[in-house]
């Protein structure tokens, strides 16, 4: 029964988002992007998990409640979104955003891409890092400076912004797909894909979204079904490749052991690697289920904002808060509810689960309000920051876009988002000040 309940609720979520998008008259917007990724991770992924893992040992009633909470949070977000002014909602449409993304100077794209590749090259040469491997680095006792994690995350976010920028220009036919910039976008995508299948999904989905929006077509059009099927097959092939090479090439331990490397065709056909990963990895809905089940037993068993406060402290730079102690939200939840703290499963944290653990059913209001705040940041940057510079607008808006679409994220990422935006603003104005002073010095120098 639990398997049927999971399949039913996941299907309702998937078809509901598709129907919502199909019936819309206005163009694709930031809210649609958020709903789309929520559908993929809680709808499509949950259906796959139901077929692979059968929802063994789960209570069907709690499965239903888990998804009802997700539905309600999405509904409240939509209701609050409708309360925004039409001017703000227009600014959040992709056709408006893409007009700004497509005019970023090409020289700036090259400068930022150089920074992106330089950092990743340094991390590989200095520490052997190809992808994020926090737990692996700890097991191997490799010393990595604490600033590398936040800097790498920010540079990867900039890389995603560059990918969106180039992708927009290609979709609008301002840059050729088979050009230097097209190759640059492909190289950026290859590096970001090392992060895992989620990164690949984001890149492919939003390439498709940009293409659809540039053609003024509905993303959920029936005519796109063949493309969706091709994307699905491509995802499973890449998943097979990634899971195979993750064990043989990508991990630091694999390179230290000099493991034998499979051929590309063999890796693409290694479906067992993907299935085994699905069986071992805790699905996202399952983590939400665990918290929901605990709160049904004891509705008052919530952290009451303590975890949000801790994540705020986690986001503060050590230079400003030397005595801070970083505590993983996963560990806080695990200790509070009695879940395993170490080892597997690797908890697939997401805001729907963590806000529920911290605030209970108040999550149905708090999380949508946070999402609306992000929408307002994007609209403000569209009206104000874009006047300062299209590059700054690109970075701020795509940082916000990433926050919305990274459904499997860390609790308190809103603080990281605000911190990164503030850092970009400071760096931008510092660079502008230096440029003006430098030009002024040249102007007064007779040589």
C-alpha positions in Angstrom: 0.0 0.0 0.0 2.8 2.4 0.8 4.3 1.9 -2.7 0.9 2.7 -4.3 0.5 5.8 -2.1 3.9 7.0 -3.0 3.4 6.4 -6.7 0.0 8.1 -6.6 1.1 11.2 -4.7 4.3 11.6 -6.8 2.2 11.2 -10.0 -0.3 13.8 -8.8 2.5 16.3 -8.1 4.1 15.7 -11.5 0.9 16.0 -13.5 -0.2 18.9 -11.4 2.9 21.0 -12.2 2.7 20.0 -15.9 -1.0 21.0 -16.0 -0.3 24.3 -14.2 2.5 25.1 -16.7 0.5 24.0 -19.7 -2.5 26.2 -18.9 -0.5 29.3 -18.3 -0.8 32.2 -20.7 2.1 34.2 -19.4 5.7 33.2 -20.1 7.9 30.9 -18.0 9.1 32.7 -14.9 11.1 32.1 -11.7 8.1 30.5 -9.9 7.8 28.1 -12.8 11.5 27.2 -12.4 11.0 26.5 -8.7 7.9 24.3 -9.4 9.7 22.5 -12.2 12.6 21.4 -10.1 10.3 20.5 -7.2 8.4 18.3 -9.6 11.5 16.6 -10.8 12.9 15.8 -7.3 9.7 15.1 -5.4 7.6 13.9 -8.3 9.6 12.1 -10.9 12.4 10.9 -8.6 9.9 9.7 -6.1 8.2 7.6 -8.7 11.6 6.0 -9.6 12.3 5.4 -5.9 8.8 3.7 -5.5 9.6 1.3 -8.3 13.1 0.6 -7.1 12.7 0.5 -3.3 9.0 -0.1 -3.0 8.6 2.3 -0.1 9.3 -0.7 2.2 8.2 -0.3 5.8 6.4 3.0 5.3 3.0 4.0 6.5 0.8 4.9 3.5 -1.1 7.6 5.6 2.2 9.4 6.5 3.3 9.2 2.9 0.1 11.1 1.9 0.6 13.7 4.7 4.3 14.2 3.6 3.2 15.1 0.1 0.2 17.1 1.2 2.6 19.4 3.1 4.6 19.8 -0.1 1.5 20.6 -2.1 0.3 23.2 0.5 3.8 24.9 0.6 3.7 25.2 -3.2 0.1 26.6 -3.1 1.0 29.2 -0.5 4.0 30.2 -2.5 1.8 30.6 -5.6 -0.8 32.7 -3.6 1.9 35.0 -2.3 3.4 35.3 -5.8 0.0 36.4 -7.2 0.0 39.3 -4.6 3.2 40.8 -6.2 2.6 43.7 -8.6 2.3 42.9 -12.3 5.5 45.0 -12.8 7.4 42.7 -10.5 6.0 39.5 -12.1 6.9 40.7 -15.6 10.5 41.3 -14.3 10.6 37.7 -13.1 9.7 36.3 -16.5 12.5 34.6 -18.4 11.9 36.6 -21.5 12.7 39.8 -19.5 15.6 38.2 -17.7 17.1 36.8 -20.9 17.2 40.3 -22.5 19.6 41.3 -19.7 21.6 38.1 -19.7 22.3 38.2 -23.4 24.0 41.6 -23.4 26.8 40.9 -20.9 30.1 41.9 -22.6 32.0 39.0 -24.1 35.2 40.2 -22.7 33.7 40.0 -19.2 32.6 36.4 -19.9 36.2 35.5 -20.8 37.5 37.1 -17.6 35.0 35.3 -15.4 35.6 32.0 -17.2 39.3 32.4 -16.6 38.7 32.7 -12.9 36.4 29.7 -12.9 38.9 27.4 -14.7 41.9 28.8 -12.8 40.4 27.9 -9.4 39.4 24.4 -10.5 42.8 23.8 -11.9 44.4 25.0 -8.7 42.2 22.7 -6.5 43.1 19.7 -8.7 46.8 20.4 -8.7 47.0 21.3 -5.0 44.5 18.8 -3.5 43.5 16.3 -6.2 39.9 17.6 -6.0 37.7 17.0 -9.1 34.4 17.3 -7.2 33.1 18.1 -3.8 34.4 15.4 -1.5 34.1 16.7 2.0 33.6 13.4 3.8 36.2 11.7 1.6 38.8 14.3 2.4 38.1 13.9 6.1 38.6 10.1 5.8 41.8 10.5 3.9 43.0 13.1 6.4 43.8 15.7 3.7 44.2 19.2 5.0 42.2 21.7 3.0 41.8 25.4 4.1 38.3 26.2 5.3 37.9 29.1 2.8 38.1 26.7 -0.2 34.6 25.3 0.3 32.7 28.7 0.2 34.9 30.1 -2.5 34.5 27.0 -4.7 30.7 27.1 -4.2 30.6 30.8 -5.2 32.9 30.3 -8.3 30.7 27.3 -9.3 27.7 29.6 -9.0 29.4 32.1 -11.3 30.1 29.3 -13.7 26.4 28.5 -13.8 25.7 32.2 -14.5 28.2 32.1 -17.4 26.5 29.0 -18.7 23.1 30.7 -18.6 24.6 33.8 -20.2 26.2 32.0 -23.1 23.2 29.7 -23.4 20.9 32.7 -23.7 23.0 34.3 -26.4 23.1 31.1 -28.3 19.3 30.6 -28.0 18.8 34.2 -29.2 21.3 33.5 -32.0 23.6 36.3 -31.0 26.4 33.7 -30.5 26.9 30.6 -32.7 26.6 27.3 -31.0 29.7 26.0 -32.8 31.9 28.9 -31.8 34.6 29.6 -29.2 31.9 30.7 -26.7 29.8 27.6 -27.5 32.9 25.5 -26.7 33.4 27.5 -23.5 29.8 26.8 -22.3 30.4 23.1 -23.0 33.6 23.1 -21.0 31.9 24.9 -18.1 29.1 22.4 -18.2 31.6 19.5 -18.1 33.3 20.9 -15.0 30.0 21.6 -13.2 28.7 18.1 -14.1 31.5 16.6 -12.0 29.4 17.7 -9.1 27.0 15.0 -9.9 23.8 14.1 -11.7 21.8 17.0 -10.1 24.1 19.5 -11.7 23.7 17.8 -15.0 19.9 17.9 -14.7 20.0 21.6 -13.9 22.2 22.4 -16.9 20.2 20.3 -19.4 16.8 21.5 -18.1 17.7 25.1 -18.3 19.3 24.8 -21.7 15.9 23.5 -22.7 14.1 26.3 -20.9 16.2 29.0 -22.5 15.7 27.4 -25.9 11.9 27.2 -25.4 11.6 30.8 -24.1 13.7 32.2 -26.9 11.2 30.6 -29.3 8.3 31.9 -27.2 7.0 28.3 -26.8 5.5 26.8 -23.7 8.0 24.7 -21.9 5.3 22.1 -21.2 4.1 21.9 -24.8 3.1 18.4 -26.0 5.4 19.0 -29.0 8.3 18.8 -26.5 7.5 15.2 -25.4 10.0 13.6 -27.8 12.7 16.1 -26.6 11.8 15.2 -22.9 12.2 11.5 -23.7 15.6 12.1 -25.3 16.7 14.1 -22.3 15.5 11.2 -20.0 17.5 8.6 -21.9 20.5 11.0 -21.9 20.2 11.4 -18.2 20.2 7.6 -17.5 23.2 7.1 -19.8 25.1 9.9 -18.1 24.0 8.5 -14.7 25.5 5.2 -15.6 28.8 6.9 -16.7 29.0 9.1 -13.7 28.4 6.3 -11.1 30.9 4.1 -12.9 33.6 6.7 -13.1 32.8 8.0 -9.7 34.2 4.8 -8.3 37.0 4.5 -10.8 38.2 8.0 -11.6 36.6 10.9 -9.9 37.1 10.1 -6.2 40.5 10.8 -4.6 40.7 7.3 -3.2 40.2 5.8 -6.7 43.1 7.8 -8.1 45.3 6.9 -5.1 44.5 3.2 -5.7 45.0 3.4 -9.5 41.8 1.5 -10.2 41.1 0.0 -13.6 39.0 2.4 -15.7 36.1 1.1 -17.8 35.6 2.2 -21.4 33.0 4.9 -22.2 30.5 2.5 -23.9 30.9 0.0 -21.1 30.3 2.7 -18.5 27.2 4.0 -20.4 25.7 0.6 -20.3 26.4 -0.1 -16.7 22.8 0.3 -15.4 23.6 -1.6 -12.3 25.7 1.3 -11.0 22.7 3.6 -11.2 20.3 1.1 -9.7 22.6 0.3 -6.9 23.0 4.0 -6.1 19.2 4.4 -6.1 18.9 1.5 -3.6 21.6 2.8 -1.3 20.8 6.5 -1.4 18.0 7.9 0.7 15.4 9.5 -1.6 14.5 13.1 -0.9 10.8 12.4 -0.1 12.0 9.8 2.4 13.8 12.3 4.5 10.7 14.5 4.6 8.7 11.3 5.5 11.0 10.6 8.5 10.5 14.1 9.9 6.8 14.1 9.3 6.4 10.8 11.0 8.2 12.1 14.1 6.0 15.2 14.2 2.9 13.2 13.9 3.9 11.3 17.0 4.7 14.5 18.8 3.5 17.7 17.0 5.4 20.0 19.4 8.7 18.2 18.7 10.3 21.0 16.7 13.6 22.9 17.0 11.8 26.3 17.2 14.3 28.2 15.1 17.4 27.0 16.9 18.7 25.4 13.6 18.1 28.6 11.6 20.1 30.6 14.2 22.9 28.0 14.0 23.0 28.2 10.2 23.2 32.0 10.4 26.2 31.6 12.6 27.6 29.0 10.1 27.4 31.6 7.3 29.4 34.3 9.1 33.0 34.6 8.0 35.5 33.3 10.6 37.3 36.7 10.4 34.2 38.3 11.8 33.2 35.6 14.2 36.4 33.8 15.3 34.7 31.7 18.0 32.0 30.3 15.7 31.6 26.5 15.6 30.1 25.1 12.4 27.4 22.5 13.0 25.9 20.6 10.1 22.1 20.9 10.0 21.9 17.2 9.2 23.6 16.4 12.5 21.2 18.7 14.4 18.2 17.0 12.9 19.6 13.5 13.4 20.4 14.1 17.0 17.1 15.8 17.7 15.0 13.0 16.2 17.3 10.1 17.0 18.3 9.4 13.4 21.8 7.9 12.7 24.3 10.7 12.8 27.3 9.2 11.0 27.6 7.1 7.9 24.8 6.2 5.5 22.3 7.4 4.7 23.5 10.7 3.4 20.5 12.8 4.2 19.0 14.6 1.2 18.3 17.9 3.0 15.9 20.3 1.4 14.1 23.4 2.7 10.7 21.6 2.8 12.1 19.1 5.3 14.4 21.4 7.3 11.9 24.2 7.8 9.5 21.5 8.9 12.0 20.2 11.4 12.7 23.7 12.7 9.2 25.3 12.7 6.7 22.5 12.2 3.6 23.4 10.1 4.6 27.0 10.3 6.9 26.0 7.5 3.9 26.4 5.2 4.2 30.2 5.6 7.8 30.7 6.4 9.3 28.9 3.4 7.0 30.6 0.9 7.9 34.0 2.4 11.6 33.2 2.0 11.0 32.3 -1.7 9.1 35.5 -2.2 12.1 37.4 -0.7 14.3 35.8 -3.4 11.8 36.8 -6.1 11.9 40.4 -4.8 15.7 40.4 -4.9 15.7 39.4 -8.5 13.1 42.0 -9.4 15.0 44.7 -7.6 18.2 43.7 -9.3 16.3 43.9 -12.6 15.1 47.4 -12.0 18.2 48.8 -10.2 21.3 46.6 -10.4 21.0 46.1 -14.2 21.4 49.9 -14.5 24.8 49.6 -12.8 26.0 46.8 -14.9 24.6 43.8 -16.8 27.3 41.6 -15.5 26.4 42.3 -11.9 22.7 41.7 -12.7 23.6 38.4 -14.3 25.5 37.2 -11.3 22.9 38.3 -8.7 19.9 36.9 -10.7 21.5 33.6 -11.4 22.6 33.2 -7.8 18.9 33.6 -6.9 17.9 31.2 -9.6 20.3 28.6 -8.4 19.0 29.0 -4.8 15.4 28.3 -6.1 16.2 25.3 -8.3 18.6 23.5 -6.0 15.9 21.6 -4.2 18.4 19.4 -2.4 20.2 22.2 -0.6 21.5 23.0 2.8 19.4 24.6 5.4 20.2 28.3 5.8 21.4 28.7 2.2 19.4 31.9 2.2 22.1 33.4 4.4 24.8 32.1 2.1 22.9 33.7 -0.9 22.7 37.1 0.9 26.3 36.9 1.9 27.4 36.1 -1.7 25.3 38.9 -3.1 26.8 41.4 -0.6 30.3 40.1 -1.4 29.7 40.6 -5.2 28.4 44.1 -4.6 31.4 45.0 -2.6 33.8 43.5 -5.1 32.0 45.2 -8.0 32.1 48.7 -6.4 35.7 48.2 -5.4 36.6 47.3 -9.0 34.7 50.3 -10.3 36.4 52.6 -7.9 39.8 51.2 -8.9 39.0 51.5 -12.6 38.0 55.2 -12.2 41.0 56.0 -10.1 43.3 54.2 -12.6 41.7 56.0 -15.5 42.0 59.3 -13.7 45.7 58.7 -13.0 46.3 57.9 -16.7 44.4 61.1 -17.7 46.8 63.2 -15.6 49.9 61.4 -16.7 51.5 63.1 -19.7 53.0 59.8 -20.9 
